[in-house]
Amino acid sequence: MCAALAISASVTDRRLDECYDALLASPRPNSEADTGELLEALGVFDVPKPLDGRELAIVDLFLAAIDAMGSIRAGHQHGLGRWFTTGNLTAAYLSLAAARPLARTGDPARYWTTLVQAGKLLLARPSPDSRLGHALERCRVHLARTTAT
């Protein structure tokens, strides 16, 4: 499957190594479909998209926002990693804009500031997703509330 998707052998090997013990070491009879679904959910078949300079800057802002969250659930982190790999930065932004930094361990002002910056960069491309404008506005409101207190 990975070869058909033009995913290199080295990337395929690394991805399979990451899930070998849990999924592939002791296969059960007739479990091929279940295993395939789990491999897909883990991102084994994600086709990497080369990111340009603007997109890399957006990912850097996302990473700064994640750091400013104070903590992130493993599943959320996994999903964000998959979106970074596939270049689905709109989904990553919408997900982060819907999340919140932790009050005790996070840095809310830095979190919302970096998301506002990332939102501006995302909106600067031609024909941006209409949901981005609404999410950016929510991030601006959160930032204003955070800096007003």
N, C-alpha and C positions, 0 to 999 in steps of 0.2 A: 504494500500500500504506500509506504513512504517513497519508494522508488518511483511509483506512478505519479506521485505528487512532486517529484523532483527535489525531495529532501535528501541531502547528502548522506552517505553511509555513516560518516563520523557523527553527524547530528542524530541520526536514527539510533546508532549504537549507544550514544550517551543517554538518550531518552529512554531506551529500553533498559539500560543498566539501572536507571533510577527507579524503575518499578518491577524489576525482575523478581526479587524475593517475594513480593506481595502477590504478583499476578501470574508469573510465568514459571516459577520454580517447580511447582507441583500442580500441573493442570488437571482439572477434573474432566471426565468424559462428557462430551456434548456441551462444553462450556464455552465454545468458540465465540458465539454471539455475545455472551455476557462479557467475556474478556475483551472483545473488540470494542464494545461500548465503553468499558472502563478505560481502555487505552485512549479512546477518543476523548473522554472526559478529562484525562490527565494531560492532554495536549500533545500526545505522541504524533498525531497526524497534522498538527498545525503547520501551515506553510509560512516560513519566515518572510516578512516583507522588509526589504532594505529601507531604512528611514533616512530622509534627507536632513540637512542641518536644522531646519525649523522643527521638524518632528523630534529630533534628538533633544533639542532645547525644551520642547514640551514634556518629553519623558523625564528630563532632569528636574523640571518643575514638579512633576507628579511624584518623583522620588523624594524631593524636599517636603512635599505635602504629606507623604506617607510617614516620613521621619517626624514631622510635626504633629502627627495624630497621637503619638504617645504609645500606641499599640495598634495592631491590626490583626483581625482574625485570619487564620491560615487560609481558609477558603477564599476570602476576599483577596488576599495577597496572590494566591494561585491564579484567580481570574484576571487580576491586573497584569500579572506576568504574561499570561496568554494573549491578552489584548496588546501589550507592548510588542510581543513577538510577531503578531499578525498585522500590526499597524492599525488596529481598531482604537484609535486614540479618542474618538468620540465616546465610545462605550466606557472607556476608562475614566474620562472626565465626568460623564454623567454619574458613574458609580461613586467617584470621590466626592462630587458635589452633593450627593445624597447622604453621604456619611458625615460623621462629626468627630472632631478631635476629642480626646479624653480630657476632662477638666483638670484632673490631678496631674497627669503625666504628659499631656500634650501642650502644644503651643498654638492656641486658637488663632491668634493674630497672624502668625507665620503661615498656618494652614490656609486660612482664607485668602491671604495676600498672594500666595503662590498659585492658588486656584484661579484667582482673578487674572493674574498674569497669563496663566496657561489658557484660560478661556479667551482672552484677547487674541492670542496667537492662533488658536483654533478657528476663531471667527474671521481671521484675516485671509483665509484661503477662499478661492471662488466657490460659490454655492454651498456654504456651510449648512449643516443640519439645523433645522429651525429650533430643535430642542436645546441647542447650545446657548442661544441667547437667553432663554428662560433660566437655564442653570447658572449662567454667568451672573444674571441679575440676583438670583438667590444668594450666590457667593458674595456679591457686593453688599447685600443686606446683612448677611452674617458678619462680614468684616466690619461694617459700620457699627453694628451692635457690640461687637467685641472691643473695638477701639473706643467706644463711647463710655465704657464702664471702667 
